[in-house]
């Protein structure tokens, strides 16, 4: 339905904004950050200046870069006076930072949805399917 398509488009736009806010704008040559930044530029061309202007509502306050131990990037972002924590990286470590053992990341969490085995299974399946097709997946 049209409303379902609209909702899907809005979720895609928000997801891309979150990815951009957790990217290092100076790392255009990085495989992940570069792909995110190029996807955002392409989205602005496709979705227009209103989408570009929506990014102005978000301000990246801090960014902890990816490293081989924690396997995720964590950004602290201000959105209208609210502090958002945005993570991107290895899907299992974004969902549950203790996956594969404890790490030294300053922030630790387990997503509430991880209590639902069907949710975890669906994420693992999507991650496997995409990686099997040659895609590098991030959550």
C-alpha positions as CSV (number, residue, x, y, z in Angstrom):
1,X,0.0,0.0,0.0
2,X,1.0,3.6,-0.4
3,X,1.2,4.2,3.3
4,X,3.5,1.2,3.7
5,X,5.7,2.4,0.9
6,X,5.8,5.9,2.6
7,X,6.7,4.4,5.9
8,X,9.4,2.3,4.3
9,X,10.9,5.3,2.5
10,X,10.9,7.3,5.8
11,X,12.7,4.5,7.6
12,X,15.3,4.3,4.8
13,X,15.8,8.1,5.1
14,X,16.2,7.9,8.8
15,X,18.5,4.9,8.7
16,X,20.8,6.7,6.2
17,X,20.8,9.8,8.4
18,X,21.9,7.7,11.4
19,X,24.6,6.1,9.3
20,X,25.9,9.5,8.1
21,X,25.9,10.8,11.7
22,X,28.0,7.8,12.8
23,X,30.5,8.3,9.9
24,X,33.7,10.2,9.9
25,X,33.2,12.9,7.2
26,X,37.0,13.0,6.8
27,X,37.3,9.4,5.8
28,X,35.9,9.4,2.3
29,X,38.4,6.8,1.3
30,X,37.4,4.4,4.1
31,X,35.4,1.4,2.7
32,X,32.4,1.8,5.0
33,X,32.4,5.6,5.8
34,X,33.1,6.3,2.1
35,X,30.1,4.2,1.0
36,X,27.8,5.8,3.6
37,X,28.9,9.3,2.5
38,X,28.5,8.5,-1.2
39,X,25.0,7.0,-0.5
40,X,24.0,10.1,1.4
41,X,25.1,12.4,-1.5
42,X,23.2,10.2,-4.0
43,X,20.1,10.3,-1.7
44,X,20.2,14.1,-1.6
45,X,20.2,14.1,-5.4
46,X,17.3,11.7,-5.4
47,X,15.3,13.0,-2.4
48,X,16.1,16.7,-2.7
49,X,17.2,19.5,-0.5
50,X,14.5,19.0,2.1
51,X,16.3,15.7,2.9
52,X,19.6,17.5,3.0
53,X,18.2,20.1,5.3
54,X,16.8,17.4,7.7
55,X,20.4,16.5,8.5
56,X,20.9,20.0,10.0
57,X,18.7,18.9,13.0
58,X,21.5,16.5,14.0
59,X,24.9,17.4,15.4
60,X,27.7,14.9,15.9
61,X,29.2,15.6,19.3
62,X,31.7,12.8,19.5
63,X,32.8,9.8,17.5
64,X,34.8,6.7,18.7
65,X,36.2,5.1,15.6
66,X,36.2,1.4,14.7
67,X,38.9,-0.8,16.0
68,X,39.5,-4.6,15.6
69,X,38.7,-5.3,19.2
70,X,35.3,-3.5,19.7
71,X,34.3,-3.9,16.0
72,X,31.9,-0.9,16.0
73,X,31.9,2.9,15.7
74,X,29.9,4.8,18.3
75,X,28.7,8.4,17.8
76,X,27.1,10.7,20.3
77,X,24.7,13.0,18.5
78,X,22.5,15.9,19.6
79,X,19.0,15.9,18.2
80,X,16.9,18.8,19.5
81,X,18.6,18.7,22.9
82,X,18.3,14.9,23.1
83,X,21.5,12.8,23.2
84,X,21.4,9.9,20.8
85,X,24.0,7.1,20.8
86,X,24.4,5.7,17.3
87,X,26.5,2.6,16.6
88,X,27.5,0.9,13.4
89,X,29.7,-2.1,12.9
90,X,29.6,-5.8,13.1
91,X,26.0,-6.7,13.5
92,X,26.5,-9.1,16.5
93,X,28.5,-6.4,18.4
94,X,26.0,-3.7,17.6
95,X,23.1,-5.8,18.9
96,X,25.0,-7.1,22.0
97,X,28.5,-5.7,22.8
98,X,29.3,-8.8,24.9
99,X,28.9,-11.0,21.8
100,X,32.0,-13.0,21.3
101,X,33.3,-11.9,24.8
102,X,33.6,-8.7,26.7
103,X,35.5,-5.8,25.0
104,X,37.0,-2.5,26.1
105,X,34.4,-0.2,24.5
106,X,33.4,2.6,26.8
107,X,29.7,2.0,26.2
108,X,28.2,-1.5,26.6
109,X,24.7,-2.6,25.8
110,X,22.3,-5.3,24.6
111,X,19.4,-4.3,22.5
112,X,16.1,-5.1,24.0
113,X,15.0,-6.9,20.8
114,X,17.7,-9.5,21.4
115,X,15.4,-11.0,24.0
116,X,13.3,-12.3,21.1
117,X,15.1,-15.3,19.4
118,X,13.1,-14.7,16.2
119,X,14.5,-11.2,15.9
120,X,18.1,-12.4,16.5
121,X,17.6,-15.2,14.0
122,X,16.2,-12.8,11.3
123,X,19.2,-10.4,11.7
124,X,21.7,-13.3,11.6
125,X,20.0,-14.7,8.4
126,X,20.0,-11.3,6.7
127,X,23.6,-10.8,7.7
128,X,24.5,-14.2,6.4
129,X,22.6,-13.8,3.1
130,X,24.1,-10.4,2.3
131,X,27.7,-11.5,3.2
132,X,27.2,-14.7,1.1
133,X,26.3,-12.5,-1.8
134,X,29.5,-10.5,-1.4
135,X,28.2,-7.6,0.6
136,X,29.9,-6.2,3.7
137,X,27.1,-5.8,6.2
138,X,26.9,-3.3,9.1
139,X,24.1,-2.8,11.6
